[in-house]
Every structure is written in C-alpha cells, then in structure tokens.
C-alpha cells in the first residue's frame, strides 16, 4: 500500500497492464519502421546510380564534343563510384563500365541516299551503355546522343 500524500489521497501510477500495452504498441511501431529500411536503402542505391550515370554521360559527352569527329568510335571505359574516369578500362576497382557505340543517325524525311550519306558525314549517333562492373550479368542502362561536326 502506498503512503498517503500531503493532500491525503494516494499517488497515481500506471498499472502493469497499461505498461505492457504501451510496450507492445511501441514494439510494433519500431518493427514496422525497421521493415522499411531495406526498401529505403534500395531506393537510395538506385538514385545514386542514376546520379552517377548522369555524371558519366556528361563526362563522355564532353570528351566526344572536344575530340576529332572522325575518331568517334566504339570503346569501353571504366569509372569509379563517383563517376570519375579511371585510367585502365580493365581496372578491378572500377564500379561502372561504359560502352560507347557509334551508330548511323536516322532523320525522318530523308529519302535520297545522297542526303543520307551527306548527313552521316556531319552527324553521328552515339549510344552509351552503363552497367555495374562488379556485378555479373548486370543490366545495362542505354543513353543516346547525337554529335554534329563543328
């Protein structure tokens, strides 16, 4: 029995049932939040990959624009986790691999072979495929740009 307080009434406290219910509610809430962590990490990784892909495409595009138009061609480049170009394409520390493919551009409305041949002398379509270097059979994200002669 609790001693009486100065006002003569007994002190109020939580019962064991109330404490148990509160702990149960808190436990379920925390377990729900912990269950969301893997999904959040997956979304974070995907958004980081998209950001790095954009940086890689931007670096490759800047390199293609400043290079000789005739030398644009097929090659594979390696990038680290921040999208920085690595010196060796076969580097084992590479996080991403970018494959550059040159293809013929297509322009709607050009029907004569002479127009198509002249356009292909001044315009090239470049496809950039980016995949994870350290994941076997990783999916490839493809980006396309067109480069014109200056």
C-alpha positions as CSV (number, residue, x, y, z in Angstrom):
1,X,0.0,0.0,0.0
2,X,1.2,3.5,-0.9
3,X,1.7,6.0,1.8
4,X,-0.8,8.9,1.7
5,X,0.4,12.2,0.2
6,X,0.2,15.5,1.8
7,X,-3.4,16.0,0.4
8,X,-4.5,12.7,1.9
9,X,-5.0,10.9,-1.4
10,X,-2.9,8.0,-2.8
11,X,-0.3,8.7,-5.5
12,X,-1.3,7.7,-9.1
13,X,0.8,5.3,-11.1
14,X,0.5,3.1,-14.3
15,X,-0.7,-0.4,-13.9
16,X,1.3,-3.4,-15.2
17,X,-1.3,-3.9,-18.0
18,X,-1.0,-0.3,-19.2
19,X,2.8,-0.5,-19.3
20,X,2.6,-3.8,-21.2
21,X,0.2,-2.4,-23.8
22,X,2.4,0.7,-24.3
23,X,5.5,-1.5,-24.8
24,X,3.5,-3.7,-27.3
25,X,2.5,-0.6,-29.3
26,X,6.0,0.8,-29.3
27,X,7.4,-2.6,-30.4
28,X,5.0,-3.0,-33.3
29,X,5.8,0.6,-34.4
30,X,9.6,0.1,-34.3
31,X,9.3,-3.2,-36.2
32,X,7.3,-1.5,-38.9
33,X,10.0,1.2,-39.2
34,X,12.8,-1.3,-39.3
35,X,10.9,-3.2,-42.1
36,X,11.1,-0.1,-44.2
37,X,14.9,0.3,-44.0
38,X,15.8,-2.2,-46.8
39,X,13.3,-0.6,-49.2
40,X,14.7,2.8,-48.4
41,X,18.3,1.6,-49.0
42,X,17.3,0.1,-52.3
43,X,15.8,3.4,-53.4
44,X,18.9,5.3,-52.2
45,X,21.2,3.0,-54.2
46,X,19.1,3.4,-57.3
47,X,19.1,7.2,-57.1
48,X,22.9,7.2,-56.5
49,X,23.3,5.0,-59.6
50,X,21.2,7.4,-61.7
51,X,23.2,10.4,-60.5
52,X,26.5,8.7,-61.3
53,X,25.1,7.6,-64.7
54,X,24.3,11.3,-65.5
55,X,27.8,12.3,-64.5
56,X,29.3,9.6,-66.7
57,X,27.2,10.5,-69.7
58,X,28.1,14.2,-69.2
59,X,31.9,13.3,-69.0
60,X,31.7,11.1,-72.1
61,X,29.7,13.8,-74.0
62,X,32.2,16.5,-73.1
63,X,35.0,14.2,-74.3
64,X,33.2,13.4,-77.6
65,X,32.4,17.0,-78.3
66,X,36.0,18.1,-77.8
67,X,37.5,15.2,-79.8
68,X,38.1,14.8,-83.5
69,X,34.8,14.0,-85.3
70,X,36.4,11.2,-87.4
71,X,37.8,9.4,-84.3
72,X,34.5,8.9,-82.6
73,X,34.1,5.2,-82.3
74,X,33.5,2.1,-80.2
75,X,35.3,1.8,-76.9
76,X,34.8,0.7,-73.2
77,X,35.7,3.0,-70.3
78,X,35.9,2.3,-66.6
79,X,34.6,4.7,-63.9
80,X,34.8,4.7,-60.1
81,X,31.9,5.0,-57.6
82,X,31.9,8.8,-58.0
83,X,31.8,8.7,-61.8
84,X,35.5,9.6,-62.3
85,X,37.2,8.2,-65.3
86,X,39.8,5.5,-64.5
87,X,43.0,5.2,-66.5
88,X,42.6,1.4,-67.3
89,X,39.3,0.0,-68.7
90,X,40.1,-3.4,-67.2
91,X,40.7,-2.0,-63.7
92,X,39.4,-4.3,-61.0
93,X,38.5,-1.3,-58.8
94,X,36.1,0.0,-61.4
95,X,32.5,0.4,-60.2
96,X,30.9,1.2,-63.6
97,X,31.7,0.2,-67.2
98,X,30.6,2.5,-70.0
99,X,30.4,1.1,-73.6
100,X,30.4,3.6,-76.3
101,X,28.9,2.6,-79.7
102,X,28.8,4.7,-82.8
103,X,25.7,4.1,-85.0
104,X,24.2,5.8,-88.0
105,X,21.8,8.6,-87.2
106,X,18.3,8.5,-88.7
107,X,16.4,11.5,-89.7
108,X,12.8,11.3,-90.7
109,X,12.1,12.8,-94.1
110,X,15.4,12.0,-95.8
111,X,14.7,9.7,-98.7
112,X,17.5,10.0,-101.1
113,X,20.8,8.1,-100.5
114,X,22.8,11.2,-101.2
115,X,21.1,13.2,-98.5
116,X,21.6,10.3,-96.0
117,X,25.3,10.0,-97.0
118,X,25.8,13.7,-96.6
119,X,24.1,13.7,-93.2
120,X,26.2,10.8,-92.0
121,X,29.3,12.8,-92.8
122,X,28.2,15.6,-90.5
123,X,26.2,13.8,-87.8
124,X,26.8,10.7,-85.7
125,X,24.6,9.0,-83.2
126,X,26.4,7.7,-80.1
127,X,24.9,5.1,-77.7
128,X,26.4,4.9,-74.2
129,X,25.6,1.8,-72.2
130,X,26.4,1.9,-68.5
131,X,26.5,-1.1,-66.2
132,X,27.9,-2.1,-62.9
133,X,31.4,-3.5,-63.4
134,X,31.5,-5.8,-60.4
135,X,28.1,-7.4,-60.9
136,X,27.9,-10.3,-63.3
137,X,25.1,-10.0,-65.9
138,X,24.2,-6.6,-64.6
139,X,21.5,-4.7,-66.6
140,X,22.8,-2.0,-69.0
141,X,21.2,1.5,-69.0
142,X,21.4,2.9,-72.5
143,X,21.6,6.6,-73.4
144,X,21.8,8.1,-76.9
145,X,23.2,11.4,-78.0
146,X,23.9,12.9,-81.5
147,X,27.1,14.7,-82.2
148,X,27.5,17.1,-85.2
149,X,30.7,18.2,-86.8
150,X,31.7,21.8,-86.0
